[in-house]
């Protein structure tokens, strides 16, 4: 269950990053969120193996 939660959080962060990237609104914080989302996805993949 925790793995699914991390996956959904990462997905939401990626969507927010995409909106911010194309909207040019949030600046550097969006890139930080993208990195965080990628880390969460990698953690999920590692735990699945």
mmCIF file as Biopython writes it, N, C-alpha, C and O atoms, coordinates in Angstrom:
data_model
#
loop_
_atom_site.group_PDB
_atom_site.id
_atom_site.type_symbol
_atom_site.label_atom_id
_atom_site.label_alt_id
_atom_site.label_comp_id
_atom_site.label_asym_id
_atom_site.label_entity_id
_atom_site.label_seq_id
_atom_site.pdbx_PDB_ins_code
_atom_site.Cartn_x
_atom_site.Cartn_y
_atom_site.Cartn_z
_atom_site.occupancy
_atom_site.B_iso_or_equiv
_atom_site.auth_seq_id
_atom_site.auth_asym_id
_atom_site.pdbx_PDB_model_num
ATOM 1   N N  . UNK A ? 1  ? 0.829  -1.200 0.000   1.0 0.0 1  A 1 
ATOM 2   C CA . UNK A ? 1  ? 0.000  0.000  0.000   1.0 0.0 1  A 1 
ATOM 3   C C  . UNK A ? 1  ? 0.874  1.266  0.000   1.0 0.0 1  A 1 
ATOM 4   O O  . UNK A ? 1  ? 0.555  2.247  -0.672  1.0 0.0 1  A 1 
ATOM 5   N N  . UNK A ? 2  ? 1.959  1.233  0.748   1.0 0.0 2  A 1 
ATOM 6   C CA . UNK A ? 2  ? 2.830  2.405  0.813   1.0 0.0 2  A 1 
ATOM 7   C C  . UNK A ? 2  ? 3.478  2.678  -0.544  1.0 0.0 2  A 1 
ATOM 8   O O  . UNK A ? 2  ? 3.692  3.832  -0.916  1.0 0.0 2  A 1 
ATOM 9   N N  . UNK A ? 3  ? 3.789  1.600  -1.287  1.0 0.0 3  A 1 
ATOM 10  C CA . UNK A ? 3  ? 4.371  1.771  -2.608  1.0 0.0 3  A 1 
ATOM 11  C C  . UNK A ? 3  ? 3.419  2.477  -3.550  1.0 0.0 3  A 1 
ATOM 12  O O  . UNK A ? 3  ? 3.837  3.332  -4.330  1.0 0.0 3  A 1 
ATOM 13  N N  . UNK A ? 4  ? 2.148  2.132  -3.486  1.0 0.0 4  A 1 
ATOM 14  C CA . UNK A ? 4  ? 1.150  2.793  -4.326  1.0 0.0 4  A 1 
ATOM 15  C C  . UNK A ? 4  ? 1.023  4.258  -3.963  1.0 0.0 4  A 1 
ATOM 16  O O  . UNK A ? 4  ? 0.865  5.106  -4.842  1.0 0.0 4  A 1 
ATOM 17  N N  . UNK A ? 5  ? 1.091  4.563  -2.679  1.0 0.0 5  A 1 
ATOM 18  C CA . UNK A ? 5  ? 0.998  5.949  -2.234  1.0 0.0 5  A 1 
ATOM 19  C C  . UNK A ? 5  ? 2.173  6.761  -2.785  1.0 0.0 5  A 1 
ATOM 20  O O  . UNK A ? 5  ? 1.984  7.880  -3.262  1.0 0.0 5  A 1 
ATOM 21  N N  . UNK A ? 6  ? 3.375  6.204  -2.721  1.0 0.0 6  A 1 
ATOM 22  C CA . UNK A ? 6  ? 4.544  6.900  -3.264  1.0 0.0 6  A 1 
ATOM 23  C C  . UNK A ? 6  ? 4.392  7.115  -4.771  1.0 0.0 6  A 1 
ATOM 24  O O  . UNK A ? 6  ? 4.758  8.164  -5.299  1.0 0.0 6  A 1 
ATOM 25  N N  . UNK A ? 7  ? 3.850  6.111  -5.449  1.0 0.0 7  A 1 
ATOM 26  C CA . UNK A ? 7  ? 3.645  6.225  -6.892  1.0 0.0 7  A 1 
ATOM 27  C C  . UNK A ? 7  ? 2.682  7.362  -7.213  1.0 0.0 7  A 1 
ATOM 28  O O  . UNK A ? 7  ? 2.938  8.160  -8.114  1.0 0.0 7  A 1 
ATOM 29  N N  . UNK A ? 8  ? 1.571  7.437  -6.474  1.0 0.0 8  A 1 
ATOM 30  C CA . UNK A ? 8  ? 0.589  8.492  -6.733  1.0 0.0 8  A 1 
ATOM 31  C C  . UNK A ? 8  ? 1.140  9.872  -6.393  1.0 0.0 8  A 1 
ATOM 32  O O  . UNK A ? 8  ? 0.865  10.842 -7.099  1.0 0.0 8  A 1 
ATOM 33  N N  . UNK A ? 9  ? 1.912  9.962  -5.320  1.0 0.0 9  A 1 
ATOM 34  C CA . UNK A ? 9  ? 2.525  11.248 -4.963  1.0 0.0 9  A 1 
ATOM 35  C C  . UNK A ? 9  ? 3.489  11.681 -6.065  1.0 0.0 9  A 1 
ATOM 36  O O  . UNK A ? 9  ? 3.497  12.845 -6.467  1.0 0.0 9  A 1 
ATOM 37  N N  . UNK A ? 10 ? 4.299  10.746 -6.549  1.0 0.0 10 A 1 
ATOM 38  C CA . UNK A ? 10 ? 5.244  11.067 -7.621  1.0 0.0 10 A 1 
ATOM 39  C C  . UNK A ? 10 ? 4.502  11.497 -8.875  1.0 0.0 10 A 1 
ATOM 40  O O  . UNK A ? 10 ? 4.914  12.440 -9.551  1.0 0.0 10 A 1 
ATOM 41  N N  . UNK A ? 11 ? 3.411  10.812 -9.189  1.0 0.0 11 A 1 
ATOM 42  C CA . UNK A ? 11 ? 2.627  11.162 -10.366 1.0 0.0 11 A 1 
ATOM 43  C C  . UNK A ? 11 ? 2.047  12.567 -10.248 1.0 0.0 11 A 1 
ATOM 44  O O  . UNK A ? 11 ? 2.070  13.335 -11.210 1.0 0.0 11 A 1 
ATOM 45  N N  . UNK A ? 12 ? 1.530  12.901 -9.075  1.0 0.0 12 A 1 
ATOM 46  C CA . UNK A ? 12 ? 0.976  14.238 -8.845  1.0 0.0 12 A 1 
ATOM 47  C C  . UNK A ? 12 ? 2.063  15.300 -8.973  1.0 0.0 12 A 1 
ATOM 48  O O  . UNK A ? 12 ? 1.837  16.357 -9.562  1.0 0.0 12 A 1 
ATOM 49  N N  . UNK A ? 13 ? 3.243  15.018 -8.421  1.0 0.0 13 A 1 
ATOM 50  C CA . UNK A ? 13 ? 4.346  15.980 -8.494  1.0 0.0 13 A 1 
ATOM 51  C C  . UNK A ? 13 ? 4.776  16.183 -9.940  1.0 0.0 13 A 1 
ATOM 52  O O  . UNK A ? 13 ? 5.071  17.309 -10.340 1.0 0.0 13 A 1 
ATOM 53  N N  . UNK A ? 14 ? 4.816  15.117 -10.730 1.0 0.0 14 A 1 
ATOM 54  C CA . UNK A ? 14 ? 5.197  15.243 -12.138 1.0 0.0 14 A 1 
ATOM 55  C C  . UNK A ? 14 ? 4.164  16.083 -12.891 1.0 0.0 14 A 1 
ATOM 56  O O  . UNK A ? 14 ? 4.526  16.915 -13.722 1.0 0.0 14 A 1 
ATOM 57  N N  . UNK A ? 15 ? 2.885  15.868 -12.602 1.0 0.0 15 A 1 
ATOM 58  C CA . UNK A ? 15 ? 1.836  16.655 -13.253 1.0 0.0 15 A 1 
ATOM 59  C C  . UNK A ? 15 ? 1.960  18.129 -12.876 1.0 0.0 15 A 1 
ATOM 60  O O  . UNK A ? 15 ? 1.842  19.002 -13.736 1.0 0.0 15 A 1 
ATOM 61  N N  . UNK A ? 16 ? 2.196  18.406 -11.600 1.0 0.0 16 A 1 
ATOM 62  C CA . UNK A ? 16 ? 2.352  19.792 -11.152 1.0 0.0 16 A 1 
ATOM 63  C C  . UNK A ? 16 ? 3.575  20.425 -11.811 1.0 0.0 16 A 1 
ATOM 64  O O  . UNK A ? 16 ? 3.543  21.592 -12.201 1.0 0.0 16 A 1 
ATOM 65  N N  . UNK A ? 17 ? 4.666  19.638 -11.935 1.0 0.0 17 A 1 
ATOM 66  C CA . UNK A ? 17 ? 5.863  20.152 -12.596 1.0 0.0 17 A 1 
ATOM 67  C C  . UNK A ? 17 ? 5.562  20.503 -14.047 1.0 0.0 17 A 1 
ATOM 68  O O  . UNK A ? 17 ? 5.970  21.557 -14.535 1.0 0.0 17 A 1 
ATOM 69  N N  . UNK A ? 18 ? 4.842  19.614 -14.735 1.0 0.0 18 A 1 
ATOM 70  C CA . UNK A ? 18 ? 4.533  19.863 -16.144 1.0 0.0 18 A 1 
ATOM 71  C C  . UNK A ? 18 ? 3.693  21.126 -16.305 1.0 0.0 18 A 1 
ATOM 72  O O  . UNK A ? 18 ? 3.925  21.925 -17.212 1.0 0.0 18 A 1 
ATOM 73  N N  . UNK A ? 19 ? 2.723  21.296 -15.423 1.0 0.0 19 A 1 
ATOM 74  C CA . UNK A ? 19 ? 1.886  22.505 -15.472 1.0 0.0 19 A 1 
ATOM 75  C C  . UNK A ? 19 ? 2.744  23.746 -15.221 1.0 0.0 19 A 1 
ATOM 76  O O  . UNK A ? 19 ? 2.617  24.743 -15.931 1.0 0.0 19 A 1 
ATOM 77  N N  . UNK A ? 20 ? 3.603  23.686 -14.229 1.0 0.0 20 A 1 
ATOM 78  C CA . UNK A ? 20 ? 4.465  24.819 -13.908 1.0 0.0 20 A 1 
ATOM 79  C C  . UNK A ? 20 ? 5.489  25.102 -14.999 1.0 0.0 20 A 1 
ATOM 80  O O  . UNK A ? 20 ? 5.808  26.254 -15.292 1.0 0.0 20 A 1 
ATOM 81  N N  . UNK A ? 21 ? 6.000  24.022 -15.597 1.0 0.0 21 A 1 
ATOM 82  C CA . UNK A ? 21 ? 7.009  24.190 -16.646 1.0 0.0 21 A 1 
ATOM 83  C C  . UNK A ? 21 ? 6.418  24.887 -17.860 1.0 0.0 21 A 1 
ATOM 84  O O  . UNK A ? 21 ? 7.036  25.774 -18.448 1.0 0.0 21 A 1 
ATOM 85  N N  . UNK A ? 22 ? 5.218  24.473 -18.223 1.0 0.0 22 A 1 
ATOM 86  C CA . UNK A ? 22 ? 4.601  25.083 -19.397 1.0 0.0 22 A 1 
ATOM 87  C C  . UNK A ? 22 ? 3.953  26.422 -19.072 1.0 0.0 22 A 1 
ATOM 88  O O  . UNK A ? 22 ? 3.692  27.221 -19.971 1.0 0.0 22 A 1 
ATOM 89  N N  . UNK A ? 23 ? 3.692  26.670 -17.789 1.0 0.0 23 A 1 
ATOM 90  C CA . UNK A ? 23 ? 3.102  27.944 -17.401 1.0 0.0 23 A 1 
ATOM 91  C C  . UNK A ? 23 ? 4.132  28.981 -16.990 1.0 0.0 23 A 1 
ATOM 92  O O  . UNK A ? 23 ? 3.796  30.156 -16.839 1.0 0.0 23 A 1 
ATOM 93  N N  . UNK A ? 24 ? 5.384  28.568 -16.806 1.0 0.0 24 A 1 
ATOM 94  C CA . UNK A ? 24 ? 6.468  29.474 -16.400 1.0 0.0 24 A 1 
ATOM 95  C C  . UNK A ? 24 ? 6.131  30.265 -15.136 1.0 0.0 24 A 1 
ATOM 96  O O  . UNK A ? 24 ? 6.492  31.437 -15.029 1.0 0.0 24 A 1 
ATOM 97  N N  . UNK A ? 25 ? 5.449  29.642 -14.185 1.0 0.0 25 A 1 
ATOM 98  C CA . UNK A ? 25 ? 4.961  30.399 -13.043 1.0 0.0 25 A 1 
ATOM 99  C C  . UNK A ? 25 ? 5.810  30.232 -11.784 1.0 0.0 25 A 1 
ATOM 100 O O  . UNK A ? 25 ? 6.019  31.207 -11.061 1.0 0.0 25 A 1 
ATOM 101 N N  . UNK A ? 26 ? 6.298  29.045 -11.504 1.0 0.0 26 A 1 
ATOM 102 C CA . UNK A ? 26 ? 6.841  28.779 -10.178 1.0 0.0 26 A 1 
ATOM 103 C C  . UNK A ? 26 ? 8.363  28.844 -10.090 1.0 0.0 26 A 1 
ATOM 104 O O  . UNK A ? 26 ? 8.902  28.821 -8.983  1.0 0.0 26 A 1 
ATOM 105 N N  . UNK A ? 27 ? 9.056  28.921 -11.180 1.0 0.0 27 A 1 
ATOM 106 C CA . UNK A ? 27 ? 10.503 29.056 -11.130 1.0 0.0 27 A 1 
ATOM 107 C C  . UNK A ? 27 ? 11.212 27.784 -10.714 1.0 0.0 27 A 1 
ATOM 108 O O  . UNK A ? 27 ? 10.849 26.691 -11.148 1.0 0.0 27 A 1 
ATOM 109 N N  . UNK A ? 28 ? 12.240 27.929 -9.858  1.0 0.0 28 A 1 
ATOM 110 C CA . UNK A ? 28 ? 13.109 26.820 -9.493  1.0 0.0 28 A 1 
ATOM 111 C C  . UNK A ? 28 ? 12.455 25.733 -8.658  1.0 0.0 28 A 1 
ATOM 112 O O  . UNK A ? 28 ? 12.901 24.586 -8.691  1.0 0.0 28 A 1 
ATOM 113 N N  . UNK A ? 29 ? 11.416 26.062 -7.916  1.0 0.0 29 A 1 
ATOM 114 C CA . UNK A ? 29 ? 10.783 25.067 -7.048  1.0 0.0 29 A 1 
ATOM 115 C C  . UNK A ? 29 ? 10.192 23.934 -7.866  1.0 0.0 29 A 1 
ATOM 116 O O  . UNK A ? 29 ? 10.150 22.800 -7.389  1.0 0.0 29 A 1 
ATOM 117 N N  . UNK A ? 30 ? 9.742  24.197 -9.064  1.0 0.0 30 A 1 
ATOM 118 C CA . UNK A ? 30 ? 9.154  23.161 -9.914  1.0 0.0 30 A 1 
ATOM 119 C C  . UNK A ? 30 ? 10.211 22.123 -10.282 1.0 0.0 30 A 1 
ATOM 120 O O  . UNK A ? 30 ? 9.921  20.927 -10.319 1.0 0.0 30 A 1 
ATOM 121 N N  . UNK A ? 31 ? 11.414 22.567 -10.549 1.0 0.0 31 A 1 
ATOM 122 C CA . UNK A ? 31 ? 12.474 21.622 -10.899 1.0 0.0 31 A 1 
ATOM 123 C C  . UNK A ? 31 ? 12.849 20.767 -9.695  1.0 0.0 31 A 1 
ATOM 124 O O  . UNK A ? 31 ? 13.167 19.587 -9.841  1.0 0.0 31 A 1 
ATOM 125 N N  . UNK A ? 32 ? 12.811 21.357 -8.515  1.0 0.0 32 A 1 
ATOM 126 C CA . UNK A ? 32 ? 13.036 20.584 -7.299  1.0 0.0 32 A 1 
ATOM 127 C C  . UNK A ? 32 ? 11.964 19.509 -7.149  1.0 0.0 32 A 1 
ATOM 128 O O  . UNK A ? 32 ? 12.273 18.370 -6.795  1.0 0.0 32 A 1 
ATOM 129 N N  . UNK A ? 33 ? 10.715 19.861 -7.414  1.0 0.0 33 A 1 
ATOM 130 C CA . UNK A ? 33 ? 9.624  18.892 -7.330  1.0 0.0 33 A 1 
ATOM 131 C C  . UNK A ? 33 ? 9.805  17.772 -8.350  1.0 0.0 33 A 1 
ATOM 132 O O  . UNK A ? 33 ? 9.495  16.616 -8.063  1.0 0.0 33 A 1 
ATOM 133 N N  . UNK A ? 34 ? 10.297 18.104 -9.525  1.0 0.0 34 A 1 
ATOM 134 C CA . UNK A ? 34 ? 10.546 17.077 -10.536 1.0 0.0 34 A 1 
ATOM 135 C C  . UNK A ? 34 ? 11.601 16.088 -10.054 1.0 0.0 34 A 1 
ATOM 136 O O  . UNK A ? 34 ? 11.430 14.877 -10.190 1.0 0.0 34 A 1 
ATOM 137 N N  . UNK A ? 35 ? 12.681 16.600 -9.496  1.0 0.0 35 A 1 
ATOM 138 C CA . UNK A ? 35 ? 13.732 15.731 -8.972  1.0 0.0 35 A 1 
ATOM 139 C C  . UNK A ? 35 ? 13.175 14.843 -7.862  1.0 0.0 35 A 1 
ATOM 140 O O  . UNK A ? 35 ? 13.484 13.652 -7.811  1.0 0.0 35 A 1 
ATOM 141 N N  . UNK A ? 36 ? 12.368 15.401 -6.987  1.0 0.0 36 A 1 
ATOM 142 C CA . UNK A ? 36 ? 11.747 14.630 -5.911  1.0 0.0 36 A 1 
ATOM 143 C C  . UNK A ? 36 ? 10.860 13.528 -6.481  1.0 0.0 36 A 1 
ATOM 144 O O  . UNK A ? 36 ? 10.880 12.401 -5.987  1.0 0.0 36 A 1 
ATOM 145 N N  . UNK A ? 37 ? 10.089 13.840 -7.507  1.0 0.0 37 A 1 
ATOM 146 C CA . UNK A ? 37 ? 9.212  12.845 -8.127  1.0 0.0 37 A 1 
ATOM 147 C C  . UNK A ? 37 ? 10.022 11.720 -8.755  1.0 0.0 37 A 1 
ATOM 148 O O  . UNK A ? 37 ? 9.652  10.552 -8.636  1.0 0.0 37 A 1 
ATOM 149 N N  . UNK A ? 38 ? 11.104 12.051 -9.411  1.0 0.0 38 A 1 
ATOM 150 C CA . UNK A ? 38 ? 11.947 11.032 -10.026 1.0 0.0 38 A 1 
ATOM 151 C C  . UNK A ? 38 ? 12.556 10.132 -8.956  1.0 0.0 38 A 1 
ATOM 152 O O  . UNK A ? 38 ? 12.630 8.918  -9.144  1.0 0.0 38 A 1 
ATOM 153 N N  . UNK A ? 39 ? 12.987 10.700 -7.850  1.0 0.0 39 A 1 
ATOM 154 C CA . UNK A ? 39 ? 13.544 9.916  -6.749  1.0 0.0 39 A 1 
ATOM 155 C C  . UNK A ? 39 ? 12.494 8.963  -6.192  1.0 0.0 39 A 1 
ATOM 156 O O  . UNK A ? 39 ? 12.799 7.804  -5.914  1.0 0.0 39 A 1 
ATOM 157 N N  . UNK A ? 40 ? 11.271 9.434  -6.028  1.0 0.0 40 A 1 
ATOM 158 C CA . UNK A ? 40 ? 10.206 8.578  -5.507  1.0 0.0 40 A 1 
ATOM 159 C C  . UNK A ? 40 ? 9.908  7.422  -6.460  1.0 0.0 40 A 1 
ATOM 160 O O  . UNK A ? 40 ? 9.673  6.298  -6.018  1.0 0.0 40 A 1 
ATOM 161 N N  . UNK A ? 41 ? 9.916  7.693  -7.757  1.0 0.0 41 A 1 
ATOM 162 C CA . UNK A ? 41 ? 9.679  6.634  -8.735  1.0 0.0 41 A 1 
ATOM 163 C C  . UNK A ? 41 ? 10.806 5.609  -8.687  1.0 0.0 41 A 1 
ATOM 164 O O  . UNK A ? 41 ? 10.551 4.407  -8.754  1.0 0.0 41 A 1 
ATOM 165 N N  . UNK A ? 42 ? 12.035 6.066  -8.573  1.0 0.0 42 A 1 
ATOM 166 C CA . UNK A ? 42 ? 13.172 5.146  -8.491  1.0 0.0 42 A 1 
ATOM 167 C C  . UNK A ? 42 ? 13.085 4.282  -7.243  1.0 0.0 42 A 1 
ATOM 168 O O  . UNK A ? 42 ? 13.365 3.084  -7.295  1.0 0.0 42 A 1 
ATOM 169 N N  . UNK A ? 43 ? 12.698 4.882  -6.118  1.0 0.0 43 A 1 
ATOM 170 C CA . UNK A ? 43 ? 12.519 4.121  -4.875  1.0 0.0 43 A 1 
ATOM 171 C C  . UNK A ? 43 ? 11.457 3.044  -5.065  1.0 0.0 43 A 1 
ATOM 172 O O  . UNK A ? 43 ? 11.628 1.912  -4.614  1.0 0.0 43 A 1 
ATOM 173 N N  . UNK A ? 44 ? 10.372 3.393  -5.726  1.0 0.0 44 A 1 
ATOM 174 C CA . UNK A ? 44 ? 9.295  2.423  -5.967  1.0 0.0 44 A 1 
ATOM 175 C C  . UNK A ? 44 ? 9.792  1.271  -6.820  1.0 0.0 44 A 1 
ATOM 176 O O  . UNK A ? 44 ? 9.493  0.110  -6.538  1.0 0.0 44 A 1 
ATOM 177 N N  . UNK A ? 45 ? 10.549 1.589  -7.862  1.0 0.0 45 A 1 
ATOM 178 C CA . UNK A ? 45 ? 11.073 0.546  -8.742  1.0 0.0 45 A 1 
ATOM 179 C C  . UNK A ? 45 ? 12.026 -0.367 -7.982  1.0 0.0 45 A 1 
ATOM 180 O O  . UNK A ? 45 ? 11.980 -1.586 -8.150  1.0 0.0 45 A 1 
ATOM 181 N N  . UNK A ? 46 ? 12.883 0.205  -7.151  1.0 0.0 46 A 1 
ATOM 182 C CA . UNK A ? 46 ? 13.825 -0.594 -6.375  1.0 0.0 46 A 1 
ATOM 183 C C  . UNK A ? 46 ? 13.095 -1.506 -5.393  1.0 0.0 46 A 1 
ATOM 184 O O  . UNK A ? 46 ? 13.466 -2.668 -5.232  1.0 0.0 46 A 1 
ATOM 185 N N  . UNK A ? 47 ? 12.071 -0.991 -4.745  1.0 0.0 47 A 1 
ATOM 186 C CA . UNK A ? 47 ? 11.323 -1.811 -3.785  1.0 0.0 47 A 1 
ATOM 187 C C  . UNK A ? 47 ? 10.537 -2.910 -4.475  1.0 0.0 47 A 1 
ATOM 188 O O  . UNK A ? 47 ? 10.273 -3.947 -3.866  1.0 0.0 47 A 1 
ATOM 189 N N  . UNK A ? 48 ? 10.152 -2.710 -5.744  1.0 0.0 48 A 1 
ATOM 190 C CA . UNK A ? 48 ? 9.381  -3.713 -6.472  1.0 0.0 48 A 1 
ATOM 191 C C  . UNK A ? 48 ? 10.246 -4.889 -6.897  1.0 0.0 48 A 1 
ATOM 192 O O  . UNK A ? 48 ? 9.736  -5.988 -7.113  1.0 0.0 48 A 1 
ATOM 193 N N  . UNK A ? 49 ? 11.552 -4.667 -7.019  1.0 0.0 49 A 1 
ATOM 194 C CA . UNK A ? 49 ? 12.443 -5.726 -7.507  1.0 0.0 49 A 1 
ATOM 195 C C  . UNK A ? 49 ? 12.824 -6.675 -6.428  1.0 0.0 49 A 1 
ATOM 196 O O  . UNK A ? 49 ? 13.569 -7.623 -6.674  1.0 0.0 49 A 1 
#
